[in-house]
Amino acid sequence: MPARATIFGRTLFGVLATLGLLACETVPAAALYPKKGDSEPHRGVRDARRKAIQGIDISRWQGEIDWAKVKDADTRFVFIKATEGGDHLDPSFKRNWAEAKKHGIPRGAYHFVWWCRSAKDQVRWLKKHIPRDVDALPPVLDVEWQNGSQCTRKISRDQALAKIREMLAALHAHTGKKPIIYTDINFHEDVLEGEFNDYPYWLRSTAAPLKHRYNREKWEFWQFTTTGQVPGITGDVDRNAFFGTEQEFAAWRAGRFDIGARKWHGGEPKVASSKPPARPAGASAPKAAGAAPPRLVPPGRVPQRTAATRDAGAIMRD
């Protein structure tokens, strides 16, 4: 190829590559989930749309759902409203629970806490209705102030924490799985800052990155829009992103990885060691630092093999 054509080709390739990168920045989620959308997208949550593992949360308000289409849109998980307070069962819960399983979508149930009901009453109710399915995701405790409902009374921080502890323990004992805590900005600031740091957190922010809204170093799920558009669901639906890898998501589902404490219970990924091979003691140290002078071996003789010499040159492993 002539030099002039080569230069032109390289220039054209660079321009196209730059335009491609700019396009990815403008619509970061298009390549991941082309079938999903948002009726009121917000630029402040674009980082959540970049996450590979995404799902939804639903309740009766999503009406009849075409689960085959939801699955086909690459929905990786769904949290389904089960119970509220001490006497309310979402009328669509049983159907949604069965249909999500039928279509192979990992699903978890959530309980919406009422502060005007005792923890004992709510524990009794959620135990009655939240399934103990082995293949289910861990349950969720939804804690937020009930603004606009008949249960608007706020309780003290200490009272709220005591109720949360009691219900988390009950959910864990009932399902055998460590629950997830869902909350919003106001309730987290009023009650949860610095608390339950070993538990997985599912946080809501629909207009800004979580680090700009929460005084918290880590989280596991981000509810980034309430105006999501997903095939199979009429109208808006909440969309969520998982903060972790494919391997962590699979291990969490299998009970081998605690996403809240970030601890493995067997089967953790192997990481290649970056440490250099061990050397015999004093082999490269200067004489002033205690290095042993080299010892000449007469021809035909080999030094006696000892435990120390067997270990010399061994490779260090994690």
C-alpha positions in Angstrom: 0.0 0.0 0.0 1.4 3.5 -0.8 2.5 5.6 2.2 -0.1 8.3 1.5 -2.9 5.8 1.6 -1.5 4.2 4.8 -1.5 7.6 6.6 -5.0 8.3 5.4 -6.2 4.9 6.6 -4.7 5.4 10.0 -6.2 8.9 10.3 -9.7 7.6 9.3 -9.4 4.7 11.8 -8.5 7.1 14.6 -11.5 9.3 13.9 -13.9 6.4 13.8 -12.5 5.0 17.0 -12.9 8.4 18.8 -16.5 8.7 17.5 -17.2 5.2 18.8 -15.9 6.0 22.3 -18.0 9.2 22.4 -21.1 7.2 21.4 -20.5 4.7 24.2 -20.3 7.6 26.7 -23.5 9.1 25.4 -25.6 5.9 25.6 -23.6 3.6 27.9 -26.4 1.1 28.5 -27.5 0.6 24.9 -25.0 -2.2 24.2 -25.8 -4.0 27.4 -29.6 -3.9 27.5 -31.0 -2.7 24.2 -34.5 -3.8 25.1 -34.7 -1.8 28.3 -35.3 1.9 28.6 -36.4 4.7 30.8 -39.3 7.1 30.3 -37.4 9.9 32.2 -33.7 9.0 32.0 -31.3 11.0 34.2 -27.7 11.5 33.4 -26.8 11.3 37.1 -27.3 7.6 37.2 -25.5 6.6 34.0 -22.9 4.6 36.1 -25.7 2.2 37.2 -26.7 1.6 33.6 -23.1 0.4 32.9 -23.4 -2.5 35.3 -23.6 -5.9 33.7 -26.0 -7.5 36.2 -29.4 -5.7 36.3 -32.8 -6.4 37.5 -36.2 -5.0 38.6 -38.4 -4.9 41.6 -42.2 -5.2 41.4 -45.5 -5.3 43.3 -49.2 -5.4 42.5 -48.9 -2.0 40.7 -47.2 -3.6 37.7 -50.3 -5.6 37.0 -50.2 -8.6 34.7 -46.7 -9.3 33.6 -45.5 -11.2 30.6 -42.6 -13.0 32.2 -41.3 -14.5 29.0 -40.6 -11.0 27.6 -39.1 -9.9 30.9 -36.7 -12.8 30.8 -35.9 -12.2 27.1 -34.9 -8.6 28.0 -32.0 -10.0 30.1 -33.5 -9.4 33.5 -31.0 -11.1 35.9 -33.0 -10.8 39.1 -36.3 -9.5 40.5 -37.3 -8.5 44.0 -41.1 -9.1 44.6 -43.2 -7.4 47.2 -44.6 -10.0 49.6 -45.7 -8.4 52.9 -46.3 -5.1 54.5 -46.8 -4.3 58.2 -48.5 -7.1 60.2 -51.6 -7.9 58.1 -51.0 -7.0 54.4 -50.1 -9.6 51.7 -49.5 -8.2 48.2 -52.3 -9.8 46.1 -50.0 -10.4 43.2 -47.1 -12.0 45.2 -47.9 -15.7 44.8 -48.5 -15.4 41.1 -45.4 -13.3 40.5 -43.3 -15.6 42.7 -44.3 -18.7 40.7 -44.0 -17.1 37.3 -40.5 -15.7 38.0 -39.4 -19.2 39.0 -41.0 -20.8 36.0 -39.1 -18.5 33.6 -35.8 -18.9 35.4 -35.4 -15.5 36.8 -33.7 -15.4 40.3 -36.2 -13.9 42.7 -36.3 -12.6 46.3 -39.2 -11.5 48.5 -39.4 -8.2 50.4 -41.2 -7.0 53.5 -42.2 -3.4 53.9 -41.8 -2.3 57.5 -44.5 -0.3 59.4 -43.2 1.6 62.3 -46.6 1.7 64.0 -46.7 -2.1 64.2 -44.6 -4.1 66.6 -41.7 -6.1 65.3 -43.3 -9.2 66.8 -46.5 -8.8 64.8 -44.5 -8.2 61.6 -42.3 -11.2 62.2 -45.3 -13.4 62.7 -46.8 -12.1 59.4 -43.7 -12.4 57.2 -42.9 -15.9 58.5 -46.4 -16.9 57.4 -46.1 -15.6 53.8 -42.4 -15.3 52.7 -41.4 -18.7 51.2 -38.3 -20.6 52.4 -37.4 -21.8 48.9 -33.8 -23.1 48.7 -33.3 -21.4 45.3 -34.7 -18.0 46.3 -32.5 -14.9 46.7 -32.1 -13.7 50.3 -35.1 -11.7 51.5 -35.2 -7.9 51.7 -36.2 -5.7 54.7 -37.6 -2.4 53.2 -37.1 0.3 55.8 -38.1 3.9 55.0 -40.4 6.5 56.6 -44.1 6.0 55.6 -44.7 9.5 54.2 -48.2 9.8 52.7 -49.6 6.6 54.3 -51.8 6.0 57.3 -48.6 5.0 59.3 -46.8 8.3 59.3 -45.6 8.3 62.9 -41.8 8.5 63.2 -40.2 6.7 66.1 -36.8 7.4 67.6 -33.6 6.1 66.1 -33.0 3.7 68.9 -36.5 2.3 68.6 -36.1 1.9 64.8 -32.8 0.1 65.1 -34.2 -2.3 67.7 -37.1 -3.2 65.4 -34.8 -3.6 62.4 -32.4 -5.9 64.4 -35.3 -8.1 65.5 -36.7 -8.4 62.0 -33.4 -9.0 60.3 -32.7 -11.8 62.8 -36.1 -13.3 62.2 -35.8 -13.2 58.4 -32.3 -14.8 58.6 -33.6 -17.6 60.9 -36.7 -18.1 58.7 -35.0 -18.4 55.3 -31.5 -19.4 56.4 -30.1 -16.5 54.3 -28.7 -13.1 55.4 -31.2 -10.4 54.5 -30.7 -7.3 52.3 -31.5 -3.9 53.7 -33.4 -1.6 51.3 -33.6 2.1 52.2 -33.7 5.6 50.8 -31.7 8.8 51.4 -33.7 10.3 54.3 -34.1 7.1 56.3 -30.4 6.2 55.9 -29.3 9.6 57.2 -31.8 9.6 60.1 -31.2 6.0 61.2 -28.8 3.8 59.4 -25.5 5.7 59.0 -22.8 3.5 60.5 -25.1 0.6 61.2 -25.4 -3.0 60.0 -22.2 -2.6 57.9 -21.9 -6.4 57.4 -25.3 -6.6 55.7 -25.9 -6.1 52.0 -27.4 -2.6 51.2 -29.8 -1.8 48.4 -29.9 2.0 48.1 -32.2 4.3 46.1 -31.0 7.3 44.2 -32.6 8.3 40.9 -30.8 11.5 40.1 -27.2 11.2 41.4 -24.4 8.7 42.1 -24.8 7.0 45.4 -21.6 8.3 46.7 -23.0 11.8 46.4 -26.2 10.9 48.4 -25.1 8.4 51.1 -22.4 8.5 53.8 -21.5 4.9 53.2 -18.4 3.3 51.7 -20.0 0.3 50.0 -23.4 -1.0 48.8 -24.5 -4.0 46.8 -27.6 -2.9 44.8 -28.6 0.5 43.4 -32.3 1.3 42.5 -31.4 4.0 39.9 -34.8 4.7 38.3 -38.5 4.4 39.1 -39.5 5.1 35.5 -37.8 2.1 33.8 -39.3 0.6 30.7 -39.0 -3.2 30.4 -40.7 -5.5 27.8 -43.5 -7.5 29.3 -44.4 -4.8 31.9 -47.0 -2.1 31.1 -46.0 1.3 32.4 -43.1 2.2 34.6 -41.0 -0.2 36.7 -38.1 0.2 39.1 -34.7 -0.8 37.7 -31.7 -1.9 39.7 -28.1 -2.7 39.3 -25.9 -5.2 41.2 -22.4 -4.0 42.3 -20.2 -7.0 41.8 -18.9 -9.5 39.3 -20.6 -12.4 37.6 -18.6 -14.8 39.8 -19.6 -13.0 43.0 -23.3 -13.0 41.9 -23.2 -16.7 41.3 -21.4 -17.5 44.5 -23.7 -15.3 46.5 -26.7 -17.2 45.1 -25.0 -20.4 46.0 -24.3 -19.3 49.6 -20.5 -19.2 49.1 -20.0 -15.5 49.1 -21.3 -13.0 51.6 -21.8 -9.8 49.6 -22.4 -7.7 52.7 -19.2 -8.7 54.6 -17.4 -9.4 51.4 -16.3 -12.8 52.7 -16.0 -16.1 50.9 -17.1 -19.4 52.4 -15.2 -21.7 50.1 -14.6 -21.6 46.3 -13.0 -18.1 46.3 -11.3 -17.1 43.1 -7.6 -18.0 42.8 -5.3 -15.0 42.5 -1.9 -15.4 41.0 0.8 -14.4 43.5 2.8 -11.3 42.7 5.6 -12.2 45.2 9.0 -13.2 43.7 10.3 -16.7 44.3 12.0 -17.2 47.7 15.8 -17.3 47.7 18.1 -19.2 50.1 18.8 -17.1 53.2 21.7 -14.7 52.6 22.0 -15.6 48.9 21.7 -12.0 47.6 22.3 -10.0 50.8 25.5 -8.0 51.1 28.1 -9.5 53.4 27.7 -6.7 55.8 24.1 -7.7 56.3 25.0 -11.2 57.2 25.3 -12.9 53.8 27.1 -16.2 53.9 30.2 -16.4 51.7 29.9 -18.8 48.7 31.2 -22.3 49.4 33.0 -24.2 46.7 31.9 -27.8 46.1 34.7 -30.2 45.1 34.1 -32.1 41.9 32.0 -35.3 42.5 30.7 -34.2 45.8 27.2 -32.9 46.5 26.3 -31.1 49.8 24.1 -33.2 52.1 20.4 -32.5 51.5 18.8 -31.1 54.6 15.4 -29.6 55.4 16.8 -26.2 54.9 18.2 -27.0 51.4 15.0 -28.7 50.4 13.1 -25.5 51.0 15.6 -23.3 49.2 14.2 -22.0 45.9 10.6 -23.0 46.8 7.9 -20.9 45.2 5.7 -18.9 47.7 2.0 -19.4 47.3 -0.9 -17.5 48.8 
